Amino acid sequence: MIVSYPTNSQETNAIKAVLKALNVKFEVKKEMALEQKAPTKGEVLKNLKAGFEELKLYKKGKLKTTPAKDFLNEL
């Protein structure tokens, strides 16, 4: 799980490109404007929990990832 709050469209596009290169499924819920508030503690904890669940799935072999070395070689 990756949570990102880019501050402009260039950062948004860069993050999307990296996630696509890693074959990571993602969704953009909404792009935050600079004046919007940061996530709440509850949202952060929820996202962390989801990330740890994904990590468990990976360790059980139920989730496939791309090794960092392979990703870096593609750049």
FIDRENBA-687776 format. One line per field, with one value per atom (N, C-alpha, C, O, CB): atom name; residue in three letters; x, y, z. Coordinates in steps of 0.001 Angstrom, whole numbers, plus 524288, in hexadecimal, padded with zeros to 5 digits. Glycine has a CB too. Layout:
atome <- (CA;...)
residu <- (ALA;...)
u <- (X;...)
v <- (Y;...)
w <- (Z;...)
END
This chain:
atome <- (N;CA;C;O;CB;N;CA;C;O;CB;N;CA;C;O;CB;N;CA;C;O;CB;N;CA;C;O;CB;N;CA;C;O;CB;N;CA;C;O;CB;N;CA;C;O;CB;N;CA;C;O;CB;N;CA;C;O;CB;N;CA;C;O;CB;N;CA;C;O;CB;N;CA;C;O;CB;N;CA;C;O;CB;N;CA;C;O;CB;N;CA;C;O;CB;N;CA;C;O;CB;N;CA;C;O;CB;N;CA;C;O;CB;N;CA;C;O;CB;N;CA;C;O;CB;N;CA;C;O;CB;N;CA;C;O;CB;N;CA;C;O;CB;N;CA;C;O;CB;N;CA;C;O;CB;N;CA;C;O;CB;N;CA;C;O;CB;N;CA;C;O;CB;N;CA;C;O;CB;N;CA;C;O;CB;N;CA;C;O;CB;N;CA;C;O;CB;N;CA;C;O;CB;N;CA;C;O;CB;N;CA;C;O;CB;N;CA;C;O;CB;N;CA;C;O;CB;N;CA;C;O;CB;N;CA;C;O;CB;N;CA;C;O;CB;N;CA;C;O;CB;N;CA;C;O;CB;N;CA;C;O;CB;N;CA;C;O;CB;N;CA;C;O;CB;N;CA;C;O;CB;N;CA;C;O;CB;N;CA;C;O;CB;N;CA;C;O;CB;N;CA;C;O;CB;N;CA;C;O;CB;N;CA;C;O;CB;N;CA;C;O;CB;N;CA;C;O;CB;N;CA;C;O;CB;N;CA;C;O;CB;N;CA;C;O;CB;N;CA;C;O;CB;N;CA;C;O;CB;N;CA;C;O;CB;N;CA;C;O;CB;N;CA;C;O;CB;N;CA;C;O;CB;N;CA;C;O;CB;N;CA;C;O;CB;N;CA;C;O;CB;N;CA;C;O;CB;N;CA;C;O;CB;N;CA;C;O;CB;N;CA;C;O;CB;N;CA;C;O;CB;N;CA;C;O;CB;N;CA;C;O;CB;N;CA;C;O;CB)
residu <- (MET;MET;MET;MET;MET;ILE;ILE;ILE;ILE;ILE;VAL;VAL;VAL;VAL;VAL;SER;SER;SER;SER;SER;TYR;TYR;TYR;TYR;TYR;PRO;PRO;PRO;PRO;PRO;THR;THR;THR;THR;THR;ASN;ASN;ASN;ASN;ASN;SER;SER;SER;SER;SER;GLN;GLN;GLN;GLN;GLN;GLU;GLU;GLU;GLU;GLU;THR;THR;THR;THR;THR;ASN;ASN;ASN;ASN;ASN;ALA;ALA;ALA;ALA;ALA;ILE;ILE;ILE;ILE;ILE;LYS;LYS;LYS;LYS;LYS;ALA;ALA;ALA;ALA;ALA;VAL;VAL;VAL;VAL;VAL;LEU;LEU;LEU;LEU;LEU;LYS;LYS;LYS;LYS;LYS;ALA;ALA;ALA;ALA;ALA;LEU;LEU;LEU;LEU;LEU;ASN;ASN;ASN;ASN;ASN;VAL;VAL;VAL;VAL;VAL;LYS;LYS;LYS;LYS;LYS;PHE;PHE;PHE;PHE;PHE;GLU;GLU;GLU;GLU;GLU;VAL;VAL;VAL;VAL;VAL;LYS;LYS;LYS;LYS;LYS;LYS;LYS;LYS;LYS;LYS;GLU;GLU;GLU;GLU;GLU;MET;MET;MET;MET;MET;ALA;ALA;ALA;ALA;ALA;LEU;LEU;LEU;LEU;LEU;GLU;GLU;GLU;GLU;GLU;GLN;GLN;GLN;GLN;GLN;LYS;LYS;LYS;LYS;LYS;ALA;ALA;ALA;ALA;ALA;PRO;PRO;PRO;PRO;PRO;THR;THR;THR;THR;THR;LYS;LYS;LYS;LYS;LYS;GLY;GLY;GLY;GLY;GLY;GLU;GLU;GLU;GLU;GLU;VAL;VAL;VAL;VAL;VAL;LEU;LEU;LEU;LEU;LEU;LYS;LYS;LYS;LYS;LYS;ASN;ASN;ASN;ASN;ASN;LEU;LEU;LEU;LEU;LEU;LYS;LYS;LYS;LYS;LYS;ALA;ALA;ALA;ALA;ALA;GLY;GLY;GLY;GLY;GLY;PHE;PHE;PHE;PHE;PHE;GLU;GLU;GLU;GLU;GLU;GLU;GLU;GLU;GLU;GLU;LEU;LEU;LEU;LEU;LEU;LYS;LYS;LYS;LYS;LYS;LEU;LEU;LEU;LEU;LEU;TYR;TYR;TYR;TYR;TYR;LYS;LYS;LYS;LYS;LYS;LYS;LYS;LYS;LYS;LYS;GLY;GLY;GLY;GLY;GLY;LYS;LYS;LYS;LYS;LYS;LEU;LEU;LEU;LEU;LEU;LYS;LYS;LYS;LYS;LYS;THR;THR;THR;THR;THR;THR;THR;THR;THR;THR;PRO;PRO;PRO;PRO;PRO;ALA;ALA;ALA;ALA;ALA;LYS;LYS;LYS;LYS;LYS;ASP;ASP;ASP;ASP;ASP;PHE;PHE;PHE;PHE;PHE;LEU;LEU;LEU;LEU;LEU;ASN;ASN;ASN;ASN;ASN;GLU;GLU;GLU;GLU;GLU;LEU;LEU;LEU;LEU;LEU)
u <- (8033F;80000;80373;8074D;7FC4A;80201;804CF;800D0;7FCE2;8080F;801DE;7FE82;801CA;80608;7FC22;7FFD1;802C4;7FF24;7FA9C;80589;8012F;7FE3F;80193;803EB;7FCAF;801C3;804F3;802E0;7FE3D;80514;8066D;804ED;803E0;80223;8091D;804EC;803C9;80313;80413;8083C;8015B;80033;80523;804E4;7FD57;8098B;80E70;80FD2;81168;812F1;80F3B;81039;80C4B;80DB5;80FF8;80763;8035C;804C1;8046F;7FE09;8064B;807AC;80C81;80CC8;80898;81044;814FB;813A8;8159C;81909;8105F;80ED8;80BDB;80CC3;80B79;8084D;80566;80917;80862;80165;80D00;810B5;813CC;8149F;81471;8157E;8187A;81515;816D0;81A90;8104A;80CD8;80B93;80B5F;807D0;80ABB;809BD;80E82;80DF7;80837;8132C;817F9;818BF;81AFB;81CB9;816E3;81758;812D4;8129A;81797;80F45;80A97;8076C;8054E;80C19;80721;80427;7FEC3;7FE3C;806FB;7FACB;7F57B;7F4BC;7F65A;7F153;7F249;7F16A;7EC83;7EA81;7F625;7EAB0;7E653;7E741;7E9A2;7E112;7E55C;7E5BD;7E055;7DCAD;7E7B1;7DFDB;7DABA;7D93A;7D4D9;7DAAF;7DCC6;7DC21;7E14C;7E423;7D78F;7E26F;7E74D;7E67F;7E2CC;7E921;7EA04;7E98B;7EBF6;7F03A;7EC21;7E94D;7EB81;7EF02;7EE90;7E71A;7F266;7F602;7F337;7F523;7F98D;7EEB7;7EC06;7E8BD;7E6AA;7E89D;7E838;7E52A;7E82F;7ECFB;7E3B2;7E539;7E79A;7EA54;7E927;7E37F;7EDEF;7F0BC;7ED0A;7E902;7F5CD;7EE5B;7EAFA;7EAAC;7EE4C;7ECFA;7E650;7E5A1;7E8C3;7EA91;7DFC6;7E95A;7EC26;7E96C;7EBFF;7EC7E;7E43E;7E149;7E23D;7E2AC;7DB86;7E290;7E39B;7E90F;7E9D4;7E2F7;7ECCE;7F229;7F26D;7F4D0;7F5EC;7EFFD;7F00C;7ED51;7EF1C;7ED6E;7E902;7E634;7E9B0;7E9EB;7E11F;7EC5F;7EFDD;7F47E;7F61E;7F1D5;7F69B;7FAEC;7F91C;7FBE0;7FD1E;7F479;7F264;7F1C6;7F31C;7ED1E;7EFC0;7EF1B;7F46E;7F4F4;7EC3C;7F856;7FD99;7FFDD;8024F;80130;7FF08;80109;7FE28;80078;80089;7F92C;7F643;7F885;7F90B;7F064;7F9DB;7FC48;80190;802EE;7FCED;8047F;8098C;808D5;80BD9;80C67;804DE;803C6;80278;80448;7FF40;7FF51;7FDF3;802CC;8035C;7F9F3;8064C;80B27;80E5C;8105E;80E5A;80ED4;811E7;80F94;8126A;81260;80A68;807C8;807F4;80635;8021E;80A08;80A58;80562;804C9;80BB9;801D3;7FCDA;7FCDC;7F8F6;7F87B;80136;801A1;806F4;80AF3;800D5;80704;80BE6;80DDB;80AC9;80B2D;812EA;81544;819DC;81B8B;8170C;81BD4;8206C;8251B;824E5;81F98;82950;82DF4;82FFE;82FCD;83244;831E7;833DE;8383C;8389A;835D6;83B89;83FDA;83DC6;83FD4;84356;839B7;83763;83507;83596;83336;83266;83022;8344E;833B7;82D08;8387F;83CAC;83F5B;840FB;840B2;83FCD;8421C;83EC2;840CB;842E7;839A5;83621;836C1;8358D;8307B;838A0;8394A;83E03;83F59;839C4)
v <- (7FB78;80000;804D1;8052A;7FFF8;80865;80D50;811AA;811BC;80DCA;81543;819CE;81E7A;81F45;81A53;8218D;82610;82AB6;82A2D;824EC;82F3B;8340C;837E4;83B73;83658;83727;83A9F;84033;8411D;838B0;843E0;8495E;84BDA;85054;84C62;848FA;84B18;84697;84210;84ED5;847E3;843CA;84100;83C6E;8461C;8439F;84119;83CBA;8387D;84528;83DBC;839AD;8353B;830A9;83BFF;8368E;83295;82F01;82A3B;8351F;83140;82E24;82ACA;8265D;831B1;82CD0;829D1;8251C;820D0;82D4C;825EB;821A2;81D7B;818CF;823B3;81F2F;81B75;81846;8138D;81E53;81ACA;81815;813F6;80FA3;81BFF;8154B;81197;80CEB;80874;81445;80DEA;8099F;8061D;80158;80BC0;8086A;80543;801FB;7FD71;808C7;8043D;80161;7FCC1;7F8C3;8050E;7FD55;7F925;7F53F;7F181;7FB74;7F624;7F2E0;7F2D6;7EED0;7ED4E;7F759;7F7E7;7F9FB;7FDDC;7FB92;7F75E;7F945;7FE15;7FE2A;7F4F2;8020B;806C3;8097F;80878;80A74;80CF9;81039;815B0;8166D;80DF2;81963;81ECA;82044;820CD;8228A;820EB;8222B;827BE;828C6;8214F;82B49;830A3;83361;83241;83379;836E3;839B8;83E09;84116;83BF2;83E3B;84221;84747;84761;84030;84B67;8508D;851F5;84FAD;854BB;855A3;85729;858F2;8581B;85B6E;85B63;85D72;85963;85A83;861EA;854BC;850B8;84E82;84EBC;84C5A;84C64;84A69;8452E;8424D;849DD;84410;83F12;83ACE;83BFE;83F53;835E7;831A4;8318A;83329;82C5A;82F9E;82F34;82A91;82741;82EA1;82A69;82610;820E8;81CF7;826DA;820F1;81C3A;81A61;815B1;81D2E;81E14;81CB0;81A67;8169B;82173;81CBB;81AC6;81541;811CE;81E69;8146A;80F35;80B30;806C0;80F5E;80CBC;8093B;807BC;8032C;80BD4;80B89;80A84;8071C;803B2;80FA6;80805;804BA;7FF17;7FB6F;806DA;7FE68;7F929;7F65F;7F1C8;7F963;7F92C;7F6E0;7F562;7F150;7FABB;7F8AB;7F788;7F2A4;7EF74;7FC1B;7F212;7ED6B;7E881;7E44D;7EE04;7E909;7E499;7E300;7DE5A;7E5F4;7E6E0;7E5AD;7E306;7DF77;7EAA8;7E4BA;7E259;7DCA5;7D946;7E569;7DB91;7D62A;7D2CF;7CE60;7D5FC;7D4F4;7D213;7D0F5;7CCB3;7D522;7D4C5;7D3FD;7CF9B;7CC33;7D917;7CFB4;7CBB4;7C649;7C267;7CD05;7C5FD;7C0F8;7BF43;7BAF8;7C14D;7C293;7C149;7C261;7C09B;7BBC2;7C549;7C66D;7CBB1;7CD31;7C649;7CE7E;7D397;7D3E6;7D2FB;7D824;7D531;7D56F;7DB13;7DEB9;7D33E;7DBBB;7E0E6;7E0CB;7DC9E;7E2C1;7E548;7E5C7;7E717;7EADD;7EA03;7E418;7E557;7EACD;7EC79;7E141;7ED86;7F2D9;7F2FF;7F6AF;7F511;7EEF9;7EED5;7EEC8;7F18B;7EA03;7EBAB;7EB80;7F0C2;7F296;7E73B;7F325;7F850;7FC49;7FF3D;7FA2F;7FC67;80023;7FF1D;802C9;7FFE4;7FA2D;7F8EB;7FAE2;7FC11;7F30D;7FB3E;7FD34;80313;8051F;7FBF0;805C1;80B6E;80C7B;81103;80E15)
w <- (80000;80000;80000;802DC;804AA;7FCD1;7FC8D;7FD03;7FA3F;7F767;80085;80104;7FF99;801B9;806A2;7FC02;7FA3E;7F9B5;7F82E;7F50D;7FAF9;7FA69;7F74F;7F988;7FFD8;7F224;7EEE9;7EF23;7F004;7E93A;7EE54;7EEB3;7E968;7E923;7F177;7E528;7DFF4;7DC1C;7DD64;7DE16;7D772;7D39C;7D1C4;7D04A;7CEED;7D1D2;7D040;7D419;7D27A;7CFF2;7D91E;7DD0B;7DC7E;7DCF6;7E29D;7DB7F;7DAC3;7D640;7D6BE;7D9CE;7D1E5;7CD51;7CE4F;7CC73;7C8A0;7D12E;7D268;7D5CF;7D4E5;7D52A;7D9B1;7DD2C;7DA1C;7DACE;7E1C5;7D6BA;7D37D;7D012;7CF83;7D010;7CDC9;7CA62;7CD5F;7CB6E;7C7DD;7D211;7D547;7D6B5;7D64B;7DA48;7D860;7D9E1;7D53C;7D5CB;7DC40;7D0B8;7CC0C;7CAA2;7C924;7C76D;7CB18;7C9D9;7CD8E;7CC12;7CA1E;7D25D;7D63B;7D5E6;7D8E8;7DBB1;7D241;7D1C5;7D6CB;7D85B;7D04A;7D94A;7DE19;7DCBB;7D9F0;7E20C;7DEBA;7DDED;7E15C;7E5E3;7DF38;7DF29;7E23A;7E057;7DC19;7E1E4;7E39C;7E214;7E431;7E84D;7E413;7E158;7E30B;7E4FA;7E1E7;7DE86;7EA16;7EC4A;7EB0B;7E958;7F233;7EBDC;7EA18;7EAF4;7EEAB;7ED05;7E790;7E80C;7EC09;7EBB3;7E2B0;7EFCB;7F3EF;7F23D;7F006;7F8FA;7F343;7F251;7F6F2;7FB27;7F181;7F624;7FA44;7FF32;80385;7F85A;7FE91;80328;80603;80A34;80193;803DB;80677;80B13;80B4F;802A3;80EB1;8137B;812A3;80EF8;817B5;81612;81608;817F8;81A50;8197F;81706;818D6;81ECA;82181;816C9;820BA;8265E;82873;82578;827C8;82D85;82FFC;82EB8;82DBD;835FE;82EBD;82D7A;827E9;826EF;82E49;8243F;81ED1;81E32;81B59;81B4B;820DC;82097;822C9;8206E;82395;82748;829AC;82634;825BE;82F10;823C9;82037;81B9E;81A1D;81E3A;8196B;814FF;8168F;81396;812B5;81B30;81D10;81DC1;81C4E;82245;81FF8;820B8;81B78;81AF4;8239B;8179C;81268;8101E;80D9D;80EB7;810FC;80F0E;81182;80EDD;81016;8169C;8193D;81769;8171D;81F30;81634;81413;80EC7;80DA8;8138B;80B84;8067F;8073D;8044F;80341;80B1A;80C3D;80DD7;80C36;81091;81104;8128E;80DCB;80D58;81682;80A41;80582;80244;8001A;80241;801ED;7FF09;80183;7FEC5;7FEDC;8069C;8094C;808B2;808BF;80F06;8081F;80754;8019D;80054;8092B;7FE2E;7F8AE;7F5A8;7F13A;7F819;7F802;7F573;7F2AC;7F04B;7F968;7F2F7;7F077;7EDE3;7F067;7F477;7E8E2;7E5F9;7E5CC;7E529;7E062;7E65B;7E613;7E248;7E097;7EB8C;7E0FE;7DDA9;7E112;7E40B;7D95F;7E0BC;7E3D9;7E28E;7DE0D;7E2E8;7E672;7E5BA;7E1A8;7DE99;7EAF1;7E1A4;7DDE7;7D84D;7D4F1;7DEE3;7D745;7D20E;7D099;7CC2F;7D1C5;7D456;7D355;7D1FC;7CE3C;7D80E;7D4F9;7D405;7CEB8;7CC12;7D87A;7CD38;7C825;7C3A6;7BF75;7C7A5;7C476;7C069;7BF9D;7BB6F;7C1CD;7C3A0;7C32D;7BFF6;7BF0D;7C88D)
END
